[in-house]
Amino acid sequence: MNITSFNQAEFKSAYGILCHSVPKLGPSDALKPTFCLIKPGDQTTPHAHFEPEFFFIIRGQGIMTIGENSRSIQAGDLVKIPSFTQHQLTNTENESLEFLSVYTESLDVPDLPERVLITAAPPTPNGPLHLGHISGPYLAADIVARYLKLKHVDVVTHSGTDDHQNYVSEKAHSLNTTTEEFRCGHRARIQRGLMNMDISFDEFIEPATDYIYQTKIQDFFGRAVKSKVIQKDILSIPHCESCDLNLVDVHADGTCPICQSPSRGGCESCGIVVMPNELLNVHCGRCGQLASTQPTEVYTFNLSQHLPLILDNLKQLPLSLRLKRLISGIQQQPNLKVLVAYASKEADGIKVADQTLHVWFEMAAHYESHATQSKHWIHSFGFDNSFHYLMYIPALLRAMNPQARLPDAVLTNEFLLLDGAKFSTSRGHAIWADEFEGNTEHVRLYLTQIRPSEHTTDFSMNAFNAFSEDLKMKLDKLFKQLNELCDIRAGKPNERTLFQIQKFTRDLDLAFSQNDLRGAAQLILGFLDSVVYVQEDSINFSAKATALAQGLSPFMPETAKRILSLETNMPTTLKSPTIEHGAL
């Protein structure tokens, strides 16, 4: 039992009245209770702050003003004060007015985890990355990682190349080169593209050359067979007599049986993945010949049987309406199976039991290590891979281990178009990330602003160039103002400026907590306007510029460093104070 007595001599002046902080009452550091006393005829200084606040009136009477509204209050009343709302309490009686102020810094923004793992869907090295790829999993993962590191979170980022997709070997075959030479060349371009976009990963694996990785995958397959999580099936797999190929993925040009769109098994229109034998009107992707069928021994995983293992987890993820429809559609499939391994004479994938592992089973086996760690797990991927990352891989991991950890949060995206048409590696309709010569910092912010988080969006160089010119003009103006600061006065930012900074910081934290990167980019651009175009004295301008740099850092790290370096070189009396978030 904790009993606290207050000595009035220990009260401190705050907001024009006397206050005494209440010691920590429980396990939550976020709860901030303060005992307050207003002497007869006194009142609190009118103020606002980003935290919502509650006043519980213990003794006395007065007038409570919130915004433009005032009303009488008395002992026993509970007053709720919304965020960012100016308020004032006046004692109208001849005795002290006593109340308890309670606010919490985590009422709206969830507490951040201490340790985070961010994984991004590995790019396939059958071509370089283009801006459509960058705008999806990779830039999102990088920005969130930078934000969390600013908040002193221990973050590890992980990706790599998806070496064993048969799209790689088939493209190499069409160019009459070896798969290894082709793959290595495009892996290098992928890495250069990430570097050119100032995106890096702590871990960036190369499955084709990693013996330990391959052994781990083969061990997972053996355990899955032994536990009967996967089964042998004899299926009528599409076959090309001319090429002597079992038609899977890149080799199977067919029609989706669900929505009738062109599909090679994974349908980009409806998102559902079907087995090769379920595709309609299959032709050979190499020679175009109409496929025959051939009874073939394969390994499969029954997704319909194991999907209930992960449904509760899926319900906890904030997903777009389209993703929810995809999950609902999968639930309606009575016996949906996924290909695990198949006979192939040409595939360069990992070999098991005289068959080639399908690359998505390999991916699940690799992610098993992530599912056994205690870090908060964020996974970033595009809609076209949602079937695998939201349902197949989690269900397979849970079938193998009922205690398997699944992603705690996901960063998903739809397609980014280029001038109204889909980015296409095969047709060369793309802007390659490693060849992009525009301002990298500008394109990072622009791609985030137009990020296709829930809907398809469009990129055009004309629109980007206009954005870049406008942004450059504003930043040039900002740097000019920073260089010209000369009003050397001691002091701190006024209440209005502190309020603006608190609101900006709070809104940015909320946007990140909701994975709303587009909203975060819009906040940055709006606050930049308020810094550049609103006339301030040196102290207030410096404080806002510093807050802008801190918010801008995940998006435009070098620009943020430049702003902070200019602010650092100012006289000490102009340095921006630490913003203390707190109510009474």
C-alpha positions as CSV (number, residue, x, y, z in Angstrom):
1,M,0.0,0.0,0.0
2,N,1.4,3.4,-1.0
3,I,0.2,6.5,1.0
4,T,1.5,9.8,-0.1
5,S,1.3,13.1,2.0
6,F,1.8,16.5,0.3
7,N,3.6,19.3,2.0
8,Q,2.5,22.6,0.5
9,A,6.1,23.8,0.8
10,E,7.1,21.2,-1.8
11,F,4.6,22.4,-4.4
12,K,6.1,24.0,-7.5
13,S,4.7,26.7,-9.7
14,A,3.4,25.5,-13.1
15,Y,1.0,27.2,-15.5
16,G,0.4,30.0,-12.9
17,I,-0.7,27.7,-10.0
18,L,0.9,25.3,-7.5
19,C,1.4,21.7,-8.4
20,H,2.9,18.5,-6.9
21,S,3.5,15.4,-9.1
22,V,2.1,12.2,-7.7
23,P,4.8,9.4,-7.4
24,K,4.5,6.4,-9.7
25,L,1.4,4.5,-8.8
26,G,1.7,1.3,-10.9
27,P,3.6,-0.5,-13.7
28,S,2.8,2.1,-16.4
29,D,5.3,5.0,-16.7
30,A,2.9,6.7,-19.1
31,L,0.3,7.7,-16.5
32,K,1.0,11.2,-15.2
33,P,-1.1,12.3,-12.2
34,T,-0.5,15.7,-10.6
35,F,-2.1,17.2,-7.5
36,C,-2.9,20.9,-8.1
37,L,-4.0,23.8,-6.0
38,I,-5.4,27.2,-7.1
39,K,-5.5,29.9,-4.5
40,P,-8.6,32.1,-4.2
41,G,-9.0,34.4,-7.2
42,D,-6.2,32.8,-9.1
43,Q,-6.3,30.8,-12.4
44,T,-4.2,28.6,-14.6
45,T,-2.4,30.2,-17.5
46,P,-4.3,29.5,-20.7
47,H,-2.4,26.7,-22.5
48,A,-2.7,23.7,-24.8
49,H,-0.7,20.5,-25.2
50,F,-0.8,17.3,-27.3
51,E,-1.9,15.0,-24.5
52,P,-5.6,14.6,-23.6
53,E,-6.1,15.4,-20.0
54,F,-8.6,14.8,-17.2
55,F,-9.3,17.1,-14.2
56,F,-11.0,15.5,-11.1
57,I,-12.2,18.3,-8.8
58,I,-11.5,17.4,-5.2
59,R,-12.5,20.6,-3.4
60,G,-13.8,24.0,-4.2
61,Q,-15.6,25.6,-7.2
62,G,-14.6,27.5,-10.3
63,I,-15.0,28.2,-14.0
64,M,-13.6,25.7,-16.5
65,T,-12.9,27.1,-20.0
66,I,-12.1,24.7,-22.9
67,G,-11.7,26.4,-26.2
68,E,-14.5,28.9,-26.5
69,N,-16.8,27.2,-24.0
70,S,-17.0,27.9,-20.2
71,R,-19.0,26.3,-17.4
72,S,-19.1,26.1,-13.6
73,I,-17.4,23.1,-12.0
74,Q,-17.4,21.9,-8.3
75,A,-16.1,19.1,-6.1
76,G,-16.8,15.7,-7.6
77,D,-16.8,16.8,-11.3
78,L,-14.6,15.0,-13.8
79,V,-13.5,17.2,-16.8
80,K,-12.1,15.8,-20.0
81,I,-9.9,18.1,-22.0
82,P,-9.2,17.0,-25.6
83,S,-5.7,17.1,-27.2
84,F,-4.5,20.4,-28.6
85,T,-7.3,22.4,-27.0
86,Q,-6.6,25.6,-25.1
87,H,-8.0,25.5,-21.5
88,Q,-8.0,27.5,-18.3
89,L,-9.4,26.9,-14.8
90,T,-10.3,29.8,-12.6
91,N,-11.0,29.7,-8.8
92,T,-14.1,31.9,-8.1
93,E,-14.4,31.2,-4.4
94,N,-12.7,32.3,-1.2
95,E,-11.1,28.9,-0.5
96,S,-8.5,26.9,-2.4
97,L,-9.7,24.9,-5.4
98,E,-8.0,21.5,-5.4
99,F,-8.0,19.0,-8.3
100,L,-6.1,16.0,-9.7
101,S,-4.8,16.3,-13.2
102,V,-4.2,13.0,-15.0
103,Y,-2.9,12.6,-18.5
104,T,-1.0,9.9,-20.4
105,E,1.5,10.2,-23.2
106,S,0.4,6.8,-24.6
107,L,-3.3,7.3,-24.7
108,D,-3.3,7.6,-28.5
109,V,0.2,6.5,-29.6
110,P,1.1,2.8,-28.6
111,D,4.3,2.2,-26.8
112,L,7.1,1.2,-29.1
113,P,8.7,-2.3,-28.7
114,E,12.2,-2.5,-27.5
115,R,13.5,-4.8,-30.3
116,V,12.2,-5.0,-33.8
117,L,12.9,-7.2,-36.9
118,I,11.9,-5.7,-40.2
119,T,11.8,-8.1,-43.2
120,A,11.2,-7.1,-46.8
121,A,10.1,-9.5,-49.6
122,P,13.3,-10.5,-51.4
123,P,13.5,-9.2,-55.0
124,T,13.9,-11.7,-57.8
125,P,17.2,-11.3,-59.7
126,N,15.7,-11.7,-63.2
127,G,16.1,-7.9,-63.7
128,P,17.1,-4.7,-61.9
129,L,14.8,-2.9,-59.4
130,H,12.7,-0.1,-60.8
131,L,10.9,2.7,-58.9
132,G,7.8,0.6,-58.7
133,H,9.7,-1.9,-56.6
134,I,11.3,0.8,-54.5
135,S,8.0,2.4,-53.7
136,G,6.7,-0.8,-52.2
137,P,8.5,-3.0,-49.7
138,Y,12.0,-1.5,-49.7
139,L,11.5,2.2,-49.2
140,A,8.8,1.5,-46.6
141,A,11.0,-0.9,-44.6
142,D,13.9,1.6,-44.7
143,I,11.8,4.6,-43.6
144,V,10.2,2.6,-40.7
145,A,13.6,1.3,-39.6
146,R,15.1,4.8,-39.6
147,Y,12.1,6.2,-37.6
148,L,12.3,3.4,-35.0
149,K,16.1,4.0,-34.6
150,L,15.5,7.6,-34.0
151,K,13.2,6.5,-31.1
152,H,16.1,4.4,-29.7
153,V,14.5,1.1,-30.7
154,D,16.9,-1.8,-31.4
155,V,16.1,-2.6,-35.1
156,V,17.4,-5.3,-37.5
157,T,16.5,-5.2,-41.2
158,H,16.6,-8.3,-43.3
159,S,16.1,-9.2,-47.0
160,G,18.1,-10.8,-49.8
161,T,17.6,-12.0,-53.4
162,D,15.0,-14.6,-54.4
163,D,17.5,-16.7,-56.3
164,H,15.5,-19.9,-57.0
165,Q,12.5,-18.5,-58.9
166,N,12.4,-20.3,-62.3
167,Y,11.9,-16.8,-63.8
168,V,15.7,-16.4,-63.3
169,S,16.8,-19.6,-65.0
170,E,14.3,-19.1,-67.8
171,K,15.4,-15.6,-68.6
172,A,19.0,-16.8,-68.6
173,H,18.1,-19.6,-71.0
174,S,16.4,-17.1,-73.3
175,L,19.6,-15.0,-73.4
176,N,21.8,-18.1,-73.9
177,T,23.8,-17.4,-70.7
178,T,24.3,-19.4,-67.5
179,T,21.9,-18.9,-64.7
180,E,24.7,-18.0,-62.3
181,E,26.1,-15.3,-64.5
182,F,22.7,-13.8,-65.2
183,R,21.7,-14.0,-61.5
184,C,24.9,-12.4,-60.2
185,G,24.7,-9.6,-62.7
186,H,21.2,-8.6,-61.7
187,R,21.8,-9.1,-57.9
188,A,24.6,-6.6,-58.3
189,R,22.2,-4.2,-60.1
190,I,19.6,-4.7,-57.4
191,Q,22.1,-3.8,-54.7
192,R,23.3,-0.8,-56.7
193,G,19.6,0.3,-57.0
194,L,19.1,0.0,-53.3
195,M,22.2,2.0,-52.6
196,N,21.2,4.7,-55.1
197,M,18.0,5.1,-53.2
198,D,19.9,5.2,-49.9
199,I,18.3,2.0,-48.8
200,S,20.3,-0.6,-46.8
201,F,19.6,-3.8,-45.0
202,D,21.6,-5.2,-42.0
203,E,21.3,-8.7,-43.6
204,F,21.0,-9.3,-47.3
205,I,21.2,-13.0,-48.0
206,E,22.2,-14.9,-51.2
207,P,20.5,-18.3,-51.2
208,A,22.2,-19.7,-54.3
209,T,25.6,-19.5,-52.7
210,D,24.8,-20.1,-49.1
211,Y,25.3,-23.8,-48.2
212,I,24.1,-23.3,-44.6
213,Y,20.9,-21.7,-45.9
214,Q,20.3,-24.6,-48.3
215,T,20.9,-27.2,-45.6
216,K,18.5,-25.5,-43.3
217,I,15.8,-25.6,-46.1
218,Q,16.4,-29.3,-46.8
219,D,16.1,-30.0,-43.0
220,F,12.8,-28.2,-42.8
221,F,11.5,-30.2,-45.8
222,G,12.5,-33.5,-44.1
223,R,10.7,-32.5,-40.9
224,A,7.6,-31.5,-42.8
225,V,7.5,-34.9,-44.6
226,K,8.1,-36.7,-41.3
227,S,5.3,-34.8,-39.5
228,K,3.0,-35.3,-42.5
229,V,2.4,-31.5,-42.7
230,I,3.1,-32.0,-46.5
231,Q,1.9,-34.9,-48.5
232,K,2.7,-36.7,-51.8
233,D,0.1,-36.4,-54.5
234,I,-0.2,-37.7,-58.0
235,L,-1.5,-34.8,-60.2
236,S,-2.0,-34.2,-63.9
237,I,0.6,-31.4,-64.3
238,P,0.6,-29.4,-67.5
239,H,3.5,-30.6,-69.7
240,C,5.1,-29.4,-73.0
241,E,5.9,-32.2,-75.3
242,S,8.1,-30.1,-77.5
243,C,10.2,-28.6,-74.7
244,D,9.9,-31.7,-72.4
245,L,9.0,-29.4,-69.5
246,N,6.6,-29.7,-66.6
247,L,4.9,-26.3,-66.8
248,V,5.2,-24.5,-63.4
249,D,5.3,-20.7,-62.8
250,V,7.1,-19.0,-65.7
251,H,6.6,-21.9,-68.0
252,A,2.8,-22.0,-67.5
253,D,0.9,-19.4,-69.5
254,G,-2.7,-20.0,-68.5
255,T,-5.9,-18.5,-67.2
256,C,-7.0,-18.0,-63.5
257,P,-9.9,-20.4,-62.8
258,I,-11.2,-17.9,-60.2
259,C,-11.4,-14.6,-62.1
260,Q,-10.4,-15.6,-65.7
261,S,-7.4,-13.3,-65.8
262,P,-4.1,-14.3,-67.3
263,S,-2.1,-16.2,-64.7
264,R,0.9,-18.4,-64.2
265,G,-0.5,-19.8,-61.0
266,G,-0.3,-16.6,-58.9
267,C,-3.0,-14.2,-60.2
268,E,-2.1,-10.5,-60.0
269,S,-5.8,-9.6,-60.4
270,C,-7.5,-11.5,-57.7
271,G,-4.5,-12.5,-55.7
272,I,-5.3,-16.2,-55.4
273,V,-2.6,-18.8,-56.1
274,V,-3.7,-22.2,-57.7
275,M,-1.8,-25.4,-58.5
276,P,-0.5,-25.8,-62.1
277,N,-3.1,-28.5,-62.8
278,E,-5.9,-26.1,-61.9
279,L,-4.9,-23.4,-64.4
280,L,-7.1,-23.2,-67.5
281,N,-6.0,-23.2,-71.2
282,V,-2.3,-23.7,-70.4
283,H,0.3,-23.0,-73.0
284,C,4.1,-23.4,-72.7
285,G,5.7,-20.2,-71.7
286,R,8.8,-21.0,-73.7
287,C,7.5,-22.2,-77.1
288,G,3.7,-21.3,-76.9
289,Q,2.6,-24.8,-77.6
290,L,-0.7,-26.0,-76.0
291,A,0.1,-28.1,-73.0
292,S,-0.8,-31.7,-72.5
293,T,-1.1,-33.3,-69.1
294,Q,1.1,-35.9,-67.5
295,P,0.6,-37.7,-64.2
296,T,3.3,-36.5,-61.9
297,E,4.3,-37.1,-58.3
298,V,4.5,-33.9,-56.4
299,Y,4.5,-32.7,-52.8
300,T,1.7,-30.4,-51.6
301,F,0.5,-28.5,-48.5
302,N,-3.2,-28.4,-47.8
303,L,-3.8,-24.7,-47.0
304,S,-7.6,-25.1,-46.5
305,Q,-6.9,-27.6,-43.7
306,H,-4.4,-25.5,-41.8
307,L,-5.8,-22.0,-42.5
308,P,-7.8,-22.0,-39.2
309,L,-4.5,-22.0,-37.3
310,I,-3.8,-18.3,-38.3
311,L,-7.2,-16.7,-38.7
312,D,-7.1,-15.1,-35.3
313,N,-3.7,-13.6,-36.2
314,L,-5.1,-12.2,-39.5
315,K,-8.0,-10.6,-37.7
316,Q,-5.6,-8.6,-35.6
317,L,-3.8,-7.1,-38.6
318,P,-5.1,-3.8,-40.0
319,L,-5.5,-4.8,-43.6
320,S,-6.9,-3.1,-46.7
321,L,-10.4,-4.0,-47.9
322,R,-8.9,-5.9,-50.9
323,L,-6.7,-8.0,-48.7
324,K,-9.7,-8.8,-46.5
325,R,-11.6,-9.9,-49.6
326,L,-8.6,-12.1,-50.6
327,I,-8.6,-13.8,-47.2
328,S,-12.4,-14.3,-47.4
329,G,-12.0,-15.8,-50.9
330,I,-9.4,-18.3,-49.7
331,Q,-11.6,-19.4,-46.8
332,Q,-14.3,-20.3,-49.3
333,Q,-12.0,-22.7,-51.2
334,P,-12.9,-26.2,-49.9
335,N,-9.6,-28.0,-50.7
336,L,-6.9,-25.4,-51.7
337,K,-3.5,-27.0,-51.9
338,V,-0.1,-25.3,-52.6
339,L,2.7,-26.9,-54.6
340,V,5.7,-27.7,-52.4
341,A,8.1,-29.7,-54.7
342,Y,7.9,-31.1,-58.2
343,A,10.0,-32.9,-60.8
344,S,12.0,-30.5,-63.1
345,K,14.9,-31.1,-65.4
346,E,15.9,-27.5,-65.6
347,A,15.0,-25.7,-62.4
348,D,18.1,-24.5,-60.4
349,G,16.3,-24.6,-57.1
350,I,17.1,-26.7,-54.0
351,K,16.8,-30.4,-54.5
352,V,14.9,-32.8,-52.2
353,A,13.9,-36.4,-52.8
354,D,14.7,-36.2,-56.5
355,Q,12.5,-33.1,-56.9
356,T,13.0,-29.4,-56.9
357,L,11.6,-27.4,-54.0
358,H,9.1,-24.7,-55.0
359,V,10.6,-21.4,-54.1
360,W,7.7,-20.3,-51.8
361,F,8.2,-23.4,-49.6
362,E,11.8,-22.5,-49.5
363,M,10.8,-19.0,-48.3
364,A,8.6,-20.4,-45.5
365,A,11.5,-22.6,-44.4
366,H,13.8,-19.7,-44.2
367,Y,11.3,-17.6,-42.2
368,E,11.1,-20.3,-39.6
369,S,14.0,-18.7,-37.8
370,H,12.1,-15.4,-37.6
371,A,9.1,-17.2,-36.2
372,T,11.1,-18.5,-33.2
373,Q,12.6,-15.1,-32.0
374,S,11.1,-12.7,-29.5
375,K,11.4,-9.5,-31.5
376,H,8.5,-7.5,-32.7
377,W,8.2,-8.6,-36.4
378,I,7.2,-6.3,-39.2
379,H,7.0,-7.7,-42.7
380,S,6.9,-5.6,-45.9
381,F,5.5,-6.9,-49.2
382,G,3.3,-6.2,-52.2
383,F,-0.3,-7.3,-52.9
384,D,0.9,-9.8,-55.6
385,N,2.6,-11.8,-52.8
386,S,-0.1,-11.5,-50.2
387,F,-1.4,-15.0,-50.6
388,H,2.0,-16.4,-49.7
389,Y,3.0,-13.9,-46.9
390,L,-0.4,-13.6,-45.2
391,M,-1.7,-17.2,-45.5
392,Y,0.6,-19.9,-47.0
393,I,3.8,-19.2,-45.1
394,P,2.1,-18.4,-41.7
395,A,-0.1,-21.5,-42.0
396,L,2.8,-23.7,-42.9
397,L,4.9,-22.4,-40.0
398,R,2.0,-22.9,-37.5
399,A,1.4,-26.4,-38.9
400,M,5.1,-27.2,-38.1
401,N,5.1,-25.4,-34.8
402,P,1.8,-24.4,-33.0
403,Q,3.9,-21.8,-31.0
404,A,5.4,-20.2,-34.1
405,R,5.5,-16.3,-34.0
406,L,3.9,-14.7,-36.9
407,P,4.4,-11.1,-38.1
408,D,3.0,-8.6,-35.6
409,A,2.5,-6.0,-38.3
410,V,2.7,-5.8,-42.1
411,L,3.5,-3.1,-44.6
412,T,1.6,-3.8,-47.8
413,N,1.3,-2.0,-51.1
414,E,-0.6,-2.2,-54.4
415,F,1.1,-1.5,-57.8
416,L,2.7,1.8,-58.8
417,L,2.0,2.6,-62.4
418,L,4.4,4.4,-64.7
419,D,2.6,7.0,-66.9
420,G,-0.7,5.0,-66.5
421,A,0.8,1.6,-67.4
422,K,2.2,-1.1,-65.2
423,F,6.0,-1.1,-64.6
424,S,7.4,-4.0,-66.7
425,T,10.9,-5.5,-66.5
426,S,10.3,-7.7,-69.6
427,R,9.0,-4.8,-71.8
428,G,11.5,-2.3,-70.4
429,H,8.7,0.1,-69.3
430,A,10.5,1.2,-66.2
431,I,12.8,3.7,-64.5
432,W,15.6,1.6,-63.1
433,A,16.6,2.4,-59.5
434,D,20.4,2.0,-60.2
435,E,20.2,4.4,-63.2
436,F,18.0,7.1,-61.7
437,E,19.8,10.4,-61.9
438,G,17.3,12.6,-60.1
439,N,17.6,13.8,-56.6
440,T,17.4,10.7,-54.4
441,E,16.3,12.5,-51.3
442,H,13.4,14.1,-53.3
443,V,12.3,10.9,-54.9
444,R,12.3,9.1,-51.5
445,L,9.8,11.7,-50.2
446,Y,7.8,11.8,-53.4
447,L,7.5,8.0,-53.7
448,T,6.3,7.9,-50.0
449,Q,3.8,10.7,-50.7
450,I,2.2,8.8,-53.6
451,R,2.8,5.3,-52.1
452,P,0.2,2.8,-53.4
453,S,-0.5,1.6,-49.9
454,E,-4.1,0.6,-50.6
455,H,-4.8,1.6,-54.1
456,T,-2.9,1.7,-57.4
457,T,-1.2,5.1,-57.9
458,D,0.8,6.6,-60.8
459,F,4.3,8.0,-61.2
460,S,5.3,10.3,-64.0
461,M,8.6,12.1,-64.4
462,N,6.8,15.4,-65.2
463,A,4.9,15.2,-61.9
464,F,8.0,14.3,-60.0
465,N,10.1,17.0,-61.6
466,A,7.4,19.6,-60.6
467,F,7.4,18.3,-57.1
468,S,11.2,18.3,-56.9
469,E,11.5,21.9,-58.2
470,D,8.9,23.1,-55.6
471,L,10.7,21.2,-52.8
472,K,14.1,22.5,-53.8
473,M,12.7,26.1,-53.8
474,K,11.3,25.6,-50.2
475,L,14.5,24.0,-48.9
476,D,16.7,26.7,-50.5
477,K,14.6,29.3,-48.7
478,L,14.9,27.3,-45.4
479,F,18.7,27.1,-45.7
480,K,18.9,30.8,-46.6
481,Q,16.9,31.7,-43.5
482,L,19.0,29.4,-41.3
483,N,22.2,31.0,-42.6
484,E,20.9,34.4,-41.9
485,L,19.9,33.9,-38.3
486,C,21.5,36.7,-36.3
487,D,19.0,37.6,-33.6
488,I,21.2,36.5,-30.6
489,R,18.8,36.5,-27.7
490,A,18.5,34.1,-24.8
491,G,15.1,32.5,-24.3
492,K,12.9,29.7,-25.4
493,P,10.2,29.2,-28.0
494,N,6.8,30.8,-27.2
495,E,3.8,28.7,-26.3
496,R,2.3,28.8,-29.8
497,T,5.5,27.4,-31.3
498,L,5.8,24.7,-28.7
499,F,2.2,23.8,-29.3
500,Q,2.8,23.5,-33.1
501,I,5.9,21.4,-32.6
502,Q,4.1,19.1,-30.1
503,K,1.2,18.6,-32.5
504,F,3.5,17.9,-35.5
505,T,5.5,15.4,-33.4
506,R,2.4,13.8,-32.0
507,D,0.7,13.5,-35.4
508,L,3.8,12.0,-37.0
509,D,4.1,9.4,-34.2
510,L,0.4,8.5,-34.8
511,A,1.0,8.2,-38.5
512,F,3.9,5.8,-38.0
513,S,2.0,3.8,-35.4
514,Q,-0.7,3.2,-38.0
515,N,1.9,2.5,-40.8
516,D,0.5,5.5,-42.6
517,L,3.6,6.5,-44.4
518,R,1.7,8.6,-47.0
519,G,0.1,10.5,-44.1
520,A,3.6,11.0,-42.5
521,A,4.9,12.4,-45.8
522,Q,2.0,14.8,-46.0
523,L,2.7,16.0,-42.5
524,I,6.3,16.7,-43.3
525,L,5.4,18.8,-46.4
526,G,2.8,20.7,-44.4
527,F,5.1,21.5,-41.6
528,L,7.8,22.5,-44.0
529,D,5.4,25.1,-45.4
530,S,4.8,26.4,-41.9
531,V,8.5,26.7,-41.2
532,V,9.4,28.5,-44.5
533,Y,6.4,30.8,-45.0
534,V,5.4,31.8,-41.4
535,Q,7.4,34.7,-40.1
536,E,9.1,33.9,-36.8
537,D,11.9,35.3,-34.7
538,S,15.2,33.4,-34.6
539,I,14.4,31.4,-31.5
540,N,11.0,30.1,-32.7
541,F,12.2,29.6,-36.3
542,S,15.2,27.5,-35.0
543,A,13.0,25.3,-32.8
544,K,10.6,24.6,-35.7
545,A,13.5,23.9,-38.1
546,T,15.0,21.4,-35.7
547,A,11.6,19.7,-35.3
548,L,11.3,19.5,-39.1
549,A,14.8,18.0,-39.4
550,Q,13.9,15.3,-36.8
551,G,10.7,14.4,-38.6
552,L,12.3,14.6,-42.0
553,S,15.2,12.3,-41.1
554,P,13.6,8.9,-42.0
555,F,12.6,10.3,-45.5
556,M,15.5,12.6,-46.4
557,P,18.4,11.8,-44.0
558,E,21.0,13.9,-45.7
559,T,18.8,17.0,-45.8
560,A,17.9,16.5,-42.2
561,K,21.6,16.3,-41.3
562,R,22.2,19.6,-43.2
563,I,19.5,21.4,-41.3
564,L,20.7,20.2,-38.0
565,S,24.3,21.1,-38.8
566,L,23.3,24.6,-39.6
567,E,21.3,24.8,-36.3
568,T,24.3,23.3,-34.4
569,N,26.6,26.1,-35.7
570,M,24.3,28.9,-34.3
571,P,25.1,30.7,-31.1
572,T,24.3,28.8,-28.0
573,T,21.5,31.3,-27.1
574,L,19.7,30.3,-30.3
575,K,19.8,26.6,-29.7
576,S,16.4,24.9,-29.7
577,P,15.4,23.7,-26.3
578,T,14.4,20.1,-25.6
579,I,10.6,19.9,-25.9
580,E,9.2,18.5,-22.7
581,H,5.8,16.9,-23.4
582,G,3.6,17.3,-20.5
583,A,0.4,18.8,-19.1
584,L,0.2,20.4,-15.7
